[in-house]
């Protein structure tokens, strides 16, 4: 339509064919990374942070698409309970950390205190200050203990965030992703920006650096983030034992009971033919 410019994500979007080809190759490498973590008893934690609608969830979905859910686990904690509010702040996150041979992906993490809790007044000034002081120490302890920690911040523009949130409002299949806090983020853009800057200044350390992901184009963001994760971990391909499907016996004494003895799901698909 004349006079109407396309959103930035549409103008600079990575072509689908290129994206899908590269994504599949990266996902194949993620499987190798998973097998290395399991074989070497490594512990890998990946934090996904960023503004609402920045593309964290969709990236996590692509990362885990071909991974074993017994090895790679997604953690997306709800608001803390009354009991959890009285605990040491990091306590409920510590119990979610991986054991040997596991990968944990945090869809938001302990950095909630530096973001939404700070901006929306869910924590006090003293609690926020304490977090910024303790967080680098906490993460240094994790890294010193051998845990592989990677932190990604997904960054989008004000206009792109508004476009994506509006799309969620209008789409009943995506409306579940919205909360009042998500909608309030639109009117607190500057406060979130200042909170992010303060967080990065305090917690971007040599032991546990932040990596920013430009997320105006979700396809590029996914490819860039996954490629960086793979490049940052010294994994190797673990040889797998050769597997052969055994030959099935041609004779069997088993006889299946009659179909009328069971309750079957109705053939709904037949109505579509």
N, C-alpha and C positions, 0 to 999 in steps of 0.2 A: 504494500500500500504506500503510495507516494507520501513523502513527508514524515513517515514513521520509521525510525531506525530500529534495527534488530538489537536485542540484548547482547551484551558483550559475549556471553557464553555461546550464543548462536553464531555470532560473526567469526569468532576465533576457534570454533569447536574443532577438535581433532576429528578427521573423517572416521566414520564408523568402521569401515573395513580395516583401516590402519589400527584403530583402537582395539578392535576385537582380536586381530592377529597378534598384536604385541601383548595384550592382556593375557591371552591363553599361554603364551610362552613364559610370561612372568609367573603365572599361576603354577605352571609345571615346575618352575624353580622353587616356588613356595612349598610344594610338596617335598622337594629334596631338602629344603631347609627344615621342614617338620621332621623328616626322618633322621636328619643329623641331630636335631635337638633330642629326639628320643634315644638314638643310639649312644650319644655322648653324655646323656644325663644332664643336659644343659637346662637352664631356666630362662625363658625369654618373656619379657613384659613389654607391650607396646601401648602407649597412651595416645588416645585420639581426643584432642581438645579443639575448641574453636567456637565461633558464634553459632547460634541456632541457625539451622538450614545450610551450614557450610559444607555439607557433604561427608561428614564423618561416618554416619551409618551406612551409606551406600558403599563407601570404600571398604569398611569392615566386611560387608557382605561379599565383596569381590575377593578380599583376602582369604576368607574362610570357605569359599565356595567348594573347593576340592579337598579341604583338609579334614583330617579325622577329628570328630568332635570329642573323642576321648583324649586327644592330645592338645588340640587348640580350643580354648574356651573363651567365650565372650562374657564380660562382666559389665552390666549396666545396672548399678544399684539404684533403688528408689530413695526417696527422702529418708533421712535417719529416723529411727523410732525414738520414743522418749528415753528409753534405756540407752540407746547408742549416743544420744546427745550428751549423756553424762560421762561417757568414756573418753579416753585419750583420742583426739581427733583421727589419727591415722589407724586406730585399732580395727575398725571394720573393713579397712582396705587390706590390712596385713593378712587377714585370714583368707583373702582371695588370691594371694600371691601363688605362683606355681611351685609345685614340687619338681623334683628332678625329672626331666623328660617331658615337660609341659610348656605350652605357650598360652599366655593370657593376654587378651586384648581388652583394654578398658575403654568402653564407650562413655567417656567422661570418667574422671578419677578423683583423687584427693585434691586436684586443682579446682574443684567446685568452690572451695573456700576462697580462692583468689579471684573467682569470677562471679557467678550468680549469687553466692552468699554475701560477698562483699557489696555488690551493686544493689541487691534487693533488701539489704539489711537483715539477712538471716543469721549473721554473726556480728559480734561486737568489734569495735576498733581494736581492742586488746587481743581478741582471738585472731583477727586478721594479721596483726603484727607478729603474733607468736607463730602463726603458720609460716610466714615468709622467713622467719629465723630458723624454724625447725626443719622445714622442707629440704633445704640443701643437705643438712646433716642426715636426715632420714634416708635420702636417696644415696648419699655417699656410703652409708652403712649397707644398703642393698647391693651396690656395685662392688664394694669391698668384699662382700660375701660371695661374689661370683655371678650374681644375677645380671643378665643382659637387659638393660633398660633403654628403650627408645621413646622419645617424646616428640609428637607431631602436633603443630598448631595449624588448623585449616583456616585460611584467610580469604574473606570475600568483601566486596564493596557494599556500601549501604544500599545502593540501588538493586544489586543482585539479591541481597538478602530479602529485601521487600518483595521482589518479584517471586522468589521461591515460597515465601510465607503466604503470599496472596494465592499462589497456585494450590497450596495445601488447604487454604480456606475454601476454595472453590471445588476441590476434588474430594468427594466423600470417601474415596478409597485411601486418601492420605490424611484426612482430617484428624485421625487418631494421634498423629505425630505432634499435634499442636496442644499447648497448654497455655494458661494465662501468663505464665512466666515467659514463654516463647513470644507471645504477642507483646508483652511489656518491653521485650528487648528492643523493639523498634524505636520506642520513645526514650530509651536509655543508651543510645548508641555511643555518645561521647563518654558516659560513665564506664561502659564496658571497655572502651578503648583505653581510657586511663588505667583501669584495673589491669588490663592485659599488659600494658607497658610496664607497670609497677611489678607485676608478676615475673615478666621476662627478665627484668633488670636484677631481680633477687634470686631467681632460680635457674638461670642459664649459666651453668657451671662447666668447667672442663671435664669433670667426672660424668656429668649428666646434662649435656647440651640440649637446647631446643632446636627443632628443625621446622621452619615455616613452609607450608604448602600453599601455593597460589591456587585458589579453588574457584575462580570465575567459570572455568570450564571443568566440569566434574570428570570428564574423560581424561583430560590431561592430569588433573590432580591425582586420580587413582593410579595412573601409569607412573607418574613421577614419585609418588609416595612409596609404592611397592618396589620400584627399581632402587630407590635409595635404601630402603630397609634391607633388601638383599645384598646391596653393596657394602652395608655397614656391619654385616655379620660374617665372620670367617668360616662359613659352612662349607661342606664338601659333599659330593654325592656318595651316599652309603651303598655299597654293593648289596643287592638283594639276592637271596637264594633263589635258584631256578625253581619254578613251580610248574607242575604238569597236572592236568586234570586226570584223575584216575578213570580207568575204564569201568563203566557201569555193568554190573552183572546182567546177563540176558535172561536169567531165570530167577524167579522170585515166588515165594509162597504167600506173599502178602496179597490180600484182596480188599479193595476199598469198599467201605460201607455204601449202601445206596444213597443217591443224592437227596432223596426225600427225608433222610435222617437229619439233615442240617438245614439251617436257615441261611439263605443266600441274600446278598445285597441285590436289590432290584436292578435290572439292566437299564438304568437311566439313559446311558449312551445310545441305546437303540432308538430313542425318540429323536435323536439328532440326525439319523441317517436319512 
